Amino acid sequence: MKVPSVVAAVLTPALAFTSLAATAPAASAASADSAPASTSAAQHIPFTDATVTADDDGSYRIVWKAPSAHEVAIHANGRVVARGGAEGEATVRGLPAADRQWFNLVPDRGAPLRLADRLIKLEGTVNFRDVGGYRTREGQWVKMGEIYRSDALDKLTDADLAKLHRLGIGTDYDLRMKSERASAPDRVLAGATYVVADVLAGSATFTTMPTSEDAAVRMMVDSEKFMVSGDSARAAYGQVFAGIANDDARAVVFHCTAGKDRTGWSNAALLTALGVPRGTVMADYLASNDYRAAANQAALDHLTSEQAKIYKPLLDVRPEYLNSGFDEVQEKYGSFNSYLKQGLGIDAGDLRELKQDLLVG
């Protein structure tokens, strides 16, 4: 069955509340609020949960839990824009436009936490987001502004490129196949390093389209397993992990076509290596369904109802897909640390370096 071109492009692979209007002057690109600040590893960050979500009207919703604190002050652009208790929610309005709005969540006890909305809004992507902002089992937090994940970068506009340059992205890891790179080459940032890390090289995945819904699901499960144990996949992910460990001076992005499967496993593996709980890793993986909802629906709208049943599993991310990857880790390597060492070439020293570079608290 022939795949319509519009589809093929995708398939290839609150207890306390305070709200203040902030009217501080816009921060410059080099100001303290335009990039993440470091926190000493010796300081304990008391937040057990915290998120920043940007709304379409320009407001920001900040939610947090810091059980050992009595009060939390929310700082943005050099001023306090909201306050609350140990557990709270605040909506902040009136901040000036910025490439990315950062917030410092400052408790009266313990170290502050620096967060921004995870999604980077660009004209040429729908799934470009920050890998960080998650808490580990040990109570540390994955830094934001260091590692990004994305869908294809061939449609980046000049404005997008300028924005990403200001965000400090210096390395672009392209996880796509040769045919994808040839038909939709990345628009690479000026001065950035472009690295090909072809996950599916040598794999039969997506060379033949499924003819039933069950076959489509099997294809996704099998491809997830290949991403764990396939030779080209292990080489590609090992290259990305080693590059991240060795380049702590610049932000990096890794991406595929939809930013959900090859990119999804790369991110799931990285977060797991850093100690992020499986439930959080799964939630981050499944978030592609939300970020890609409009694009996926547009693709399905071009299909007959029978075709849509077959191709929807290829557009989705589902728990069974990611779980099959973790099952493959267990079956082939016995443990996740063994997968890192034997599969990706990341030993205990490399892992310590990753954690030192990417975790705070």
FENWO-V846506 format. One record per pair of residues at least 12 apart in sequence whose C-alpha atoms are under 7 Angstrom apart, sorted by the first residue. I is the first residue (numbers start at 1). J is the second residue. D is the distance in whole Angstrom. If there is no record, write none. Layout:
# FENWO-V846506
i->I j->J d->D
i->I j->J d->D
This chain:
# FENWO-V846506
i->1 j->211 d->7
i->6 j->299 d->6
i->7 j->299 d->5
i->10 j->257 d->7
i->10 j->258 d->6
i->11 j->314 d->6
i->11 j->315 d->6
i->12 j->206 d->7
i->12 j->257 d->6
i->13 j->256 d->7
i->13 j->257 d->5
i->13 j->258 d->6
i->14 j->87 d->7
i->14 j->88 d->5
i->14 j->89 d->5
i->15 j->87 d->6
i->15 j->88 d->5
i->16 j->84 d->5
i->16 j->85 d->6
i->16 j->87 d->6
i->16 j->88 d->4
i->16 j->89 d->6
i->17 j->84 d->6
i->17 j->88 d->6
i->17 j->89 d->5
i->17 j->90 d->5
i->18 j->82 d->6
i->18 j->83 d->6
i->18 j->84 d->6
i->18 j->90 d->5
i->19 j->82 d->6
i->19 j->90 d->5
i->19 j->91 d->5
i->19 j->92 d->6
i->20 j->81 d->6
i->20 j->82 d->6
i->20 j->92 d->6
i->20 j->93 d->7
i->21 j->92 d->6
i->21 j->93 d->5
i->21 j->94 d->5
i->22 j->81 d->6
i->22 j->92 d->7
i->22 j->93 d->6
i->22 j->94 d->5
i->22 j->95 d->5
i->23 j->94 d->6
i->23 j->95 d->6
i->24 j->77 d->7
i->26 j->96 d->5
i->27 j->77 d->6
i->33 j->76 d->7
i->33 j->77 d->6
i->33 j->102 d->6
i->34 j->100 d->7
i->34 j->102 d->7
i->36 j->114 d->7
i->36 j->144 d->7
i->36 j->145 d->6
i->39 j->360 d->6
i->39 j->361 d->7
i->40 j->360 d->7
i->40 j->361 d->7
i->41 j->360 d->6
i->41 j->361 d->5
i->42 j->361 d->7
i->43 j->110 d->7
i->43 j->111 d->6
i->43 j->361 d->5
i->44 j->110 d->6
i->44 j->111 d->6
i->44 j->361 d->5
i->45 j->110 d->6
i->45 j->111 d->5
i->45 j->112 d->6
i->45 j->113 d->7
i->45 j->361 d->5
i->46 j->66 d->5
i->46 j->68 d->6
i->46 j->110 d->6
i->47 j->64 d->7
i->47 j->65 d->6
i->47 j->66 d->4
i->48 j->65 d->6
i->48 j->66 d->6
i->49 j->64 d->5
i->49 j->65 d->5
i->50 j->63 d->5
i->50 j->64 d->4
i->50 j->65 d->6
i->51 j->63 d->5
i->51 j->64 d->7
i->52 j->115 d->7
i->52 j->116 d->6
i->52 j->117 d->5
i->53 j->117 d->5
i->54 j->117 d->6
i->58 j->93 d->7
i->59 j->91 d->7
i->59 j->92 d->6
i->59 j->93 d->5
i->60 j->91 d->6
i->60 j->92 d->5
i->60 j->93 d->7
i->61 j->90 d->6
i->61 j->91 d->4
i->61 j->92 d->6
i->62 j->89 d->6
i->62 j->90 d->5
i->62 j->91 d->6
i->63 j->88 d->6
i->63 j->89 d->4
i->63 j->90 d->7
i->64 j->87 d->6
i->64 j->88 d->6
i->64 j->89 d->6
i->65 j->86 d->6
i->65 j->87 d->4
i->65 j->88 d->7
i->66 j->86 d->5
i->66 j->87 d->6
i->67 j->86 d->5
i->69 j->86 d->5
i->69 j->107 d->6
i->69 j->108 d->6
i->69 j->109 d->5
i->70 j->85 d->6
i->70 j->86 d->5
i->70 j->108 d->7
i->71 j->84 d->6
i->71 j->85 d->4
i->71 j->86 d->6
i->71 j->107 d->6
i->71 j->108 d->6
i->72 j->84 d->5
i->72 j->85 d->6
i->72 j->86 d->6
i->72 j->105 d->7
i->72 j->106 d->5
i->72 j->107 d->4
i->72 j->108 d->6
i->73 j->105 d->6
i->73 j->106 d->5
i->73 j->107 d->6
i->74 j->103 d->7
i->74 j->104 d->6
i->74 j->105 d->5
i->74 j->106 d->6
i->75 j->103 d->6
i->75 j->104 d->5
i->75 j->105 d->6
i->76 j->102 d->6
i->76 j->103 d->5
i->76 j->104 d->7
i->99 j->163 d->6
i->101 j->116 d->6
i->102 j->114 d->7
i->102 j->115 d->6
i->102 j->116 d->5
i->103 j->115 d->5
i->103 j->116 d->6
i->115 j->133 d->6
i->115 j->144 d->7
i->118 j->130 d->5
i->122 j->160 d->6
i->123 j->156 d->7
i->123 j->157 d->7
i->123 j->160 d->7
i->124 j->155 d->5
i->124 j->156 d->4
i->124 j->157 d->6
i->125 j->151 d->6
i->125 j->152 d->7
i->125 j->153 d->7
i->125 j->156 d->7
i->126 j->291 d->6
i->126 j->292 d->6
i->127 j->150 d->5
i->127 j->151 d->6
i->127 j->259 d->6
i->127 j->288 d->7
i->127 j->291 d->6
i->127 j->292 d->7
i->128 j->148 d->7
i->128 j->149 d->6
i->128 j->150 d->4
i->128 j->151 d->6
i->129 j->148 d->6
i->129 j->149 d->6
i->129 j->150 d->6
i->130 j->144 d->6
i->130 j->145 d->7
i->130 j->147 d->6
i->130 j->148 d->5
i->130 j->149 d->6
i->131 j->144 d->7
i->131 j->147 d->6
i->131 j->148 d->5
i->131 j->149 d->6
i->132 j->144 d->4
i->134 j->276 d->7
i->135 j->276 d->6
i->136 j->275 d->5
i->136 j->276 d->4
i->136 j->277 d->6
i->137 j->275 d->6
i->137 j->276 d->6
i->137 j->277 d->6
i->140 j->359 d->6
i->140 j->360 d->6
i->140 j->361 d->5
i->141 j->359 d->5
i->141 j->360 d->5
i->141 j->361 d->6
i->142 j->358 d->6
i->142 j->359 d->5
i->142 j->360 d->7
i->143 j->358 d->5
i->143 j->359 d->6
i->143 j->360 d->7
i->145 j->251 d->7
i->146 j->251 d->5
i->146 j->252 d->7
i->147 j->251 d->6
i->147 j->252 d->5
i->147 j->253 d->6
i->148 j->252 d->6
i->148 j->253 d->4
i->148 j->254 d->7
i->149 j->253 d->5
i->149 j->254 d->5
i->149 j->255 d->6
i->149 j->259 d->7
i->149 j->263 d->7
i->150 j->254 d->6
i->150 j->255 d->5
i->150 j->259 d->5
i->151 j->255 d->5
i->151 j->256 d->5
i->151 j->257 d->5
i->151 j->258 d->4
i->151 j->259 d->4
i->152 j->255 d->6
i->152 j->256 d->6
i->152 j->257 d->4
i->152 j->258 d->6
i->152 j->259 d->7
i->153 j->186 d->5
i->153 j->187 d->6
i->154 j->184 d->6
i->154 j->185 d->5
i->154 j->186 d->4
i->154 j->187 d->5
i->156 j->187 d->6
i->161 j->189 d->6
i->165 j->189 d->7
i->168 j->250 d->6
i->168 j->251 d->6
i->169 j->250 d->6
i->169 j->251 d->4
i->169 j->252 d->5
i->170 j->192 d->4
i->170 j->193 d->6
i->170 j->250 d->5
i->170 j->251 d->6
i->170 j->252 d->6
i->171 j->192 d->5
i->171 j->193 d->5
i->171 j->194 d->6
i->171 j->251 d->7
i->171 j->252 d->5
i->171 j->253 d->6
i->172 j->193 d->6
i->172 j->194 d->5
i->172 j->195 d->6
i->172 j->252 d->6
i->172 j->253 d->5
i->172 j->254 d->6
i->173 j->194 d->6
i->173 j->195 d->5
i->173 j->196 d->6
i->173 j->197 d->6
i->173 j->240 d->7
i->173 j->253 d->6
i->173 j->254 d->4
i->173 j->255 d->6
i->174 j->195 d->6
i->174 j->196 d->5
i->174 j->197 d->6
i->174 j->254 d->6
i->174 j->255 d->6
i->174 j->256 d->6
i->175 j->196 d->6
i->175 j->197 d->5
i->175 j->198 d->5
i->175 j->199 d->6
i->175 j->254 d->7
i->175 j->255 d->6
i->175 j->256 d->5
i->175 j->262 d->7
i->176 j->198 d->5
i->176 j->199 d->7
i->176 j->256 d->5
i->176 j->257 d->7
i->177 j->198 d->6
i->177 j->200 d->6
i->177 j->201 d->6
i->197 j->236 d->5
i->197 j->239 d->7
i->198 j->232 d->7
i->198 j->236 d->6
i->199 j->227 d->7
i->199 j->232 d->5
i->199 j->233 d->4
i->199 j->236 d->5
i->199 j->262 d->7
i->200 j->232 d->6
i->200 j->233 d->6
i->201 j->232 d->6
i->202 j->232 d->7
i->205 j->223 d->6
i->211 j->310 d->7
i->212 j->310 d->5
i->213 j->309 d->6
i->213 j->310 d->4
i->216 j->310 d->6
i->216 j->311 d->7
i->216 j->313 d->6
i->216 j->314 d->6
i->217 j->313 d->6
i->220 j->314 d->7
i->220 j->321 d->6
i->221 j->321 d->5
i->221 j->324 d->6
i->224 j->321 d->6
i->224 j->322 d->7
i->224 j->324 d->7
i->224 j->325 d->5
i->225 j->324 d->6
i->225 j->325 d->5
i->225 j->328 d->6
i->228 j->325 d->6
i->228 j->328 d->7
i->228 j->329 d->7
i->234 j->343 d->6
i->234 j->344 d->5
i->235 j->344 d->7
i->237 j->266 d->7
i->237 j->344 d->7
i->238 j->344 d->4
i->238 j->345 d->6
i->245 j->350 d->7
i->245 j->353 d->6
i->245 j->354 d->5
i->248 j->357 d->7
i->260 j->288 d->6
i->260 j->317 d->7
i->264 j->285 d->6
i->268 j->281 d->6
i->268 j->285 d->7
i->274 j->355 d->6
i->286 j->317 d->6
i->286 j->318 d->7
i->288 j->317 d->7
i->289 j->316 d->6
i->289 j->317 d->6
i->296 j->315 d->6
